[in-house]
Amino acid sequence: MPMRKNGLIDVNNPTISRRRFLSAATSAAAGLTIVAPHVLSGQGKIAPSDRLNVAGIGAGGMGGGDIATVARLGSNIVALCDVDEERAAGSFNAFPKARRYKDFREMLEKEAKNIDAVTVGTPDHVHAVASMAAIRAGKHVYCQKPLTHTLHECRELTKAARAAGVVTSMGNQGHATEGARLTNEWIAAGIIGEVREVHVWSDRAGRLWKQGIDRPTDRPPVPPKLDWNLWLGPIRERPYHPAYVPVKWRGWWDFGTGALGDMGCHIIDHPVWALNLGAPATVEARTTLDGTVLDNNRLNFETYPIAAIITYDFPKRGELPPVRMTWYDGGLMPPTPAEMPSGQRLPDNGVLYIGSRGKMYHSSHGGTPQLLPAALHEAAKAVPKTMKRSPGHYEEWVAACKGGRRPAAGFDYSGPMTETVLLGVLAMRAPGTRLEWDTEKLRVKNAPELNQFVHTEYRRGWTL
C-alpha cells in the first residue's frame, strides 16, 4: 500500500516521482514523431516528450473505450488483439494501421520491440493471464476492473508488477475524481465523526445480465468471427452459447465475478481508501435461493444468485476503530437515512458512511459527497484540500508511462482493494458461514474446503 498521511494516501510521498501529471493537453503530443524502439530509455520506459506506443488486448466494449481514450491523449495504437472480430470492428476501423491479432501471446511475442504499454479490456477470467504476460514482457499495463478473477491471481499480479517496476493502473475511474478526494478529506477532518459502519450497494445485476439461471443445454453454432477457444482462454472448456457473450458472461461463475466484481471496485474503492481499511478479518454472505438446484438442494454455481448481502468486518487500524461494511446488490439497498429530506432517496449505486456526528453518502465512481444533516456542509467548507488533485484517470496512467507520477489506482493499491471485493465473491460459495480470513496466507481459516476456490485450475497451455 502507498504511504499514508493523516489516514489518507500521501500522493506527495517523496519516494514517488514529482514530475507533473500531463493534463488533457497531452493530446498535443499527437503531432510528435514516433521514436524508434532502439532509442528508448529502457525496457518499458520512454522519454516524457515521446508518444506512447500502446497495444490493446480486448478491443471491443469497454476495452475499445480504453483504447480510444488513450489514443485521444496522444498515444500511438500500434496493435490490437481481440477474439471477436465483429465486436472489435469499431476499434479495428478506428485504427486501421494497427496490426491485428487474436491471441495476445502471439501479439506480445511479435510486437515486443514495438510497444511500450498494454491495455487489457477482456472478460474477467482473462485479465490476469493477459496482464501478467504483458508485465513479464516489461510493458506498462492498464487493466479493467476487477483486476483479476481469483484471489491468487490478484496477489500474484500485484507482486509481479511491483517487482517489474512497470506502471500500472486499474479501471476504477472514480479514484481520480474530486468527489473521491473530498470524501477522504472530510472523513479525515472528522466532519461526520468516527466511522464504524459503512453501506455499499449496486442495482446490478438484473438490469444488464441474468443471474440465478442454469447452464443452457442447446448447442448453437459458434459465430464465424468469434474464436471460442481463445475466448475461453484459461477456463475449462464448455460449448459456445449466446447466453455467455457479450456482457452476459459477468453473471457466470466461470467467467465473471457477478455484480460485486463488476461494481465493487468502483464503489468499495472509496471507503477502503478513505478509512484505510486493509484486509477484512471476517466476511459473511447472505444470498437469494434463486438458482438452487432443487433435486438435491445444492447451490447452483453456474451463475451468481439474483441478489446478495455481504458483511465485511475490518479490525482496528492504529487509532482508527473497527468498521463493519455491508454490501447489497440485485436491487437491495440500505434503508433511507432518517435525516434525508422527504422525497429524496439514495442513488442506485453508492456509499453511505455512518459517523458518530453525522452521515455522508455519494454515488458510484466518486460522486460528490452529500452530508446529513445538511448543516454539516458549512463545516466542510473549511476543510483544507490536502490531497493532490488528479488531471484525470487515464491521464494519470499515460503521464506515468512517460515518466510522470505513479497513478493513485496502481496495482499496489487496486490489488489489495480487489482482494477485498473477491473475498466477498468467495463468501457467496458458502452463504450463511462467517469466513475467518488469513490475508497473509491467502486462505480461509475456518472453512478449508473453500480454499480450492482461491484460484482456478487453468487449461493446458495457459499459465500466470
N, C-alpha and C positions, 0 to 999 in steps of 0.2 A: 504493500500500500504506500502511496505517496505520503510524505511528511505532513503533519497537521499542526495548525496554529490556532489556539482558542477553539479547538474542536472541529476546525474546518480544514479542508485541503489547502495547504500553503502553496499556491501556484507560483509564488515568488521565491521558492526554495532556490538558494544559490547553486545547488547541485544540478539544476536544470539550466539549459542554455538560455541566455537572456536576449537572444535575438528577437526582434519584434515579430509578432504574427503578421502574415500577409493578410490584407483585407480583401474585399471583393475586387479591389483593383488588381489583384494578381491576374485577372483576365487579360490585362495589358501584356502579359508575358506571351500571349498568343503570337505576337509578332517576332519573337526571338528565334534564332536559328537553333535547330536541334543539334546538340553536341554529340559527336561520335562516342561510342562506349569507351574507347581507349583513353579518353581524356577525363573520364570520371574520376572524382577524388577518392574513390574507394568503393568496395563492394556494397551495393545498396545505398550509396550516398552520391549526391550530385551537388555542384556549386549552386548557391542560392539564386543566381541570376539565370540559370538554365531551365529549360522546360523539363517537366517530369514525364517520363515515358511510362505509361500505365497499360497493363493488361487486365481485362475483365473476365472473371470466372463466374458465369451466370450472367447473361446479357439481356434477359427478359425481366419483366415485372420490376420489383424493387432494385434488382441488380442493374437493370438498364437505367433506372433513375440515378443510381450512384455514379455510373459511368458518365452519363450526360452531365451531371453536376461537376465532377472533377474536370471534365473537358471544358466546361464554361469557365472554370477557374484557371485555364491556361494549360492544362495537361495535354499531352500528346497520346492519343489512344492508338497503340501500335498492334494490339492483338486482342481478339475476342474469342471466348470459349463458351459454347452452350450445346447441350444435348438435344435441344428442341429448336430446330431452325425456324419454325413458324413463330414461336413465342419470342424468339430473339430477333425477328426480322426488323423491328424498329431500330435496334442498335446497329445491326448489320448495314441497314440502309443509311443511317446517320453517319457511319464511319466506314465508308467503302474501301478505304486504303488499309484498314486494319486487317491483318491476316486472321483467318478463321480456323477454329479448332473445335472438336467435340470432346476430346479428352484433355483435361488440364495438365495431366502428367506429361503428355506429348508436347503441349504448348510450353511448359516450363523448361523442358529439355531443349527444344529447338530455339526458343526465344531468350535463353538465359543471358545473352550478351546485349539484348536489345531493350530490356525492360528494367525499370528501377523499382516499380511498385505494382501491387496487385489489389484489385477489389474482389471480394467474394460475396456474391449475392445469390447463392444456391438455396435449395431447401435445407432445413436444419441438419439433416443427417449427413450432409457433405461438407458442412462448414469446417470441421476440424481437419479432415484429411486434406482439403484444398488449402486451408490456411497454413497448415504445418508444412506442406510441400513447398509453399512459397517462402516461408521462413527459412527452411533448410537450404533454399536456393539463395538466401541472403537478400530477399526482397522485402520492402516495406509492405504492410498488409492493412487494408481496411476490410473488416468483416461485418456483415449484417448481424443483427441480434436474432436469437440468443447466440452467444459466442460459439457454443457447441451444443451437441445433442446429449452428451453424457457428462457426469461429474469428472470422471477420469480424464476425458478429453480436455475439459476446461482447465484442470490443474496442469496437465502436460503442455498444453498450448501456451499458457501463461509463463511457465518456466522456460520453454524454448524461446519465446520472444525476448524474454529478459536476457537470456544467455547470448542470443544472436545480436542483440543491440539494435534491432531494426525498429522503425517507427510503426506503431500500431494504433488502431482505433476501432471501436465497435459502434454499430449504427444505432446508438441511443441519442438521437438528435437533441432531445430536451436538455441534455447535460450542458449544452453551450448557451442556454437561454438566460436572459436577465431574470426571469422568474425563479430559476433554479438558484441563482446567486442571492436573490432577496430572501428566499426560503432559508438558505444557510445562515445568512447574516441575522435575520430576525430571530431564529431559534437560538443562535449563539448569544445574542444580546438579551435573551430571556423575555422577549415580548409576550409570549404565552406561558412563561414559567417553565417548570420542569416537565419534560415529556416522558411519560411512561407507557403511553398507549397510542397506537397508530392503526388506521384502517386504510387499506388499498384495494381498489376494485376495478373491474373491467366489464363492459357489456358483452364482450365476446365469449363464446364462440358462435352461437346460433345464427347470428346475422350474416356471417361470411362463409361458414362451412359447417358441416354436420358433425355431431359427436353422439355417442350413445347408440351407435349402429354397429352391425357385424360385417364381416368380410363379404363382399359380393361373390356370387357363385358362377355368374356367366363369364364368358371369355371373348370379349370383343377384340377385333384386330388392333394391333399397335398402329397408330398414325404413321404414315410413311416418313414424315420428317422428324420423328422422335426416336432417339436411340434409348430404348427402355433399359437395356443392360447397364449403360453408363449412367442413366438417371438413378437407378438403384444404388450404384456406387458400392459402398462397403456393406450395405444392409442385405440381409438374407433374401434370397430370390422369392418372388411371387409374380403371378401373371399380371400383365398390364390391365388397368381398368380406369375409365374416366372418373371414377369416384375418388381417385388419388390426385389427379393433376388437371389443371394447375390450381394452386392455392389451397385446395381441399386437403392436401397432404398434412396440413397443420393439425388436423384432428386425429391423425393415426399415430399410435404409439411408435411404430417402426420408423416413421419419417419426421414427425413434428414433436412439439412439446406443449401442444394444447394452447388454451387461452393464456395460461400463466407464462409459458415461454414466449408467446407472441407479444404480449403487452407488459409482462412483468418487468422486463429490462427497461422499459420506458417509465413505469410507474414506481416500482420499488426502488429504482435508482435514487430518487430524491430523499426518502427517509434514510436509506443506507448512507448516503453522502452527508446529509445534514446532522444525523445523530451518531455518525461514526460507528455503525452497528457491528461490523465484523461478522463472524460466523455465528449462527444461532446455536443454542445448546440443545433445544428440542424443537420438533415440528410435528404437527398432527393435522391430518386431512379428514374432512367430512365431505362425502360426495353423494350425489343422487344415485338412485338404484337403476336409472335408465341404462340399458346396455348390459344388464346382468343376464347371463345365460341361465334360463330358468330350470333346465332339465337337471342340472346338478348344483345349482345355486352358486356357481363360481363367477367371479367378476370377468367381464369381457375386456381383455387387454388388446383388442384390435383398435378401438377408439377410446378417447378420453370420455369421462362422464359429461352429461349435459351441463352440470353446474357443480361447483365445489366451494367449500370454505376451508381455508388452510391457516392454522395458527402457528406463528413462529414466536419462540421465547428467546430473547437475547440477554446475555448476562450483563452485569455491571461492567462498565468500561472506565477504569480510573475513577474520576469523580462523577461520571455520568451514571444515572440509575438504570436498572434493568428496564427493558422495553418489551411489550407484547405487541406484535404486528399481526393483523388479521387480513387475509386476502379473500376476496369474493369474486367469482366470475359467473358467466352464464346469465347475467341479468340480476344476480343477487347484489345487494348493497347494504351498507350500514344504515341505521336509522338517521333521518334528517336531524341535525342538531337543534335542540330547543331554542338556541339563540338566533337561529336563522329566521329572517322575516317571513311572514306568511306569504305564500305564493312563490317563494324561491325554493330551489332544490339543488342538491349536489350534482356535479357534472356526471355524465355517463361513464367516464373513466377518470379516476383521480385518487387523491390522497387526503386524508383527514387526520390531523395531529391533535391529540387531546393533551392540553397542558394544565398545570396547576393554577394558571391565571386566566386562561382563555383557550380558544381553539383556532386552528388555521386549516384552510383547505385550498387545494388548487387542482386544476385539470391535468391530464396526462401531458407528457412532452414538455414539462417545465412551465406550465401555465402560471400566470401572475397570481401570487398567493393572496387570499382573502382572509381577513381576521374576524373573529367572533368573540365578544361583541364588537361591532364596527368601530366603537370608540377607541379601540386599540390601534387603529391606523394612525392616530395622531402621534402616539408614542413611537410608532415605527418610522415616521418621517425623520426622526432624529438619529436613527441608526446609521453610522458611517458605512460607506461602501468599501469594505476592507479587501474584497476579493478581486483579483484581476478579471476584467471583463473579456469576453470572447468575441473575436471577429466573425465567428460562425463555426458550426460543427465541421463541415467539410474543409473550410478554410484552415482550421487548425491542423488537420492531417496533411493537407497539401504543403502548407508552410513548413511543418516539421520535417517532412520528407526532403525538403530543400534546405535544411539546416536550422530551422527555427525551433521555437519552444515545443516541448513534447505535448501532445494532446492530453487534456484532462480526462478523456474517456479511453486512454490507452489500456492495454490488456492488464497492466499491473493493478488498475482499479476495476475495470469491467470484468476481468476474470473472476476475482473473488465475489463480486456482486452477482455475476451469473451463477456461481455455485449456489448462492442462497436461493435464487429462482429455481434451479434444477433440483434442489433438495425438496422443495415443495412438490415438484413433479414426482420425485421418488416416493414421497409420503402418500400420494394417491394410489400407490400399489397396495397399501395396507390401511385403508380408511378406518379410523377409529383407534389406531395404535399411535401412541405418542412416542415418536422415534427419538432416541438419545444419540446425538451426533458427535463423532470424534473427527474434528476437521483436520487434525494433524495426520491421522492415518486414513482419512477419507473412507470412513466406514460407519455403519450403524451399530452401536454397541449392544442394544437390547433386542434386536431383530436381525440376527446374522443372515437369515435367509434372503434378506433384501439386498445384501451386498453384491450379489450376482448381477444386479441391475445398475450398479455404479458405472459399469461400462458394458458395451455391446460387443459380442464376438463378430469380427469382420469376416466378410467373404474372402476367399483366397485371391491374392493379388492386390489387396488393399491393406494399408498399414498407416500408422501415425509416423 
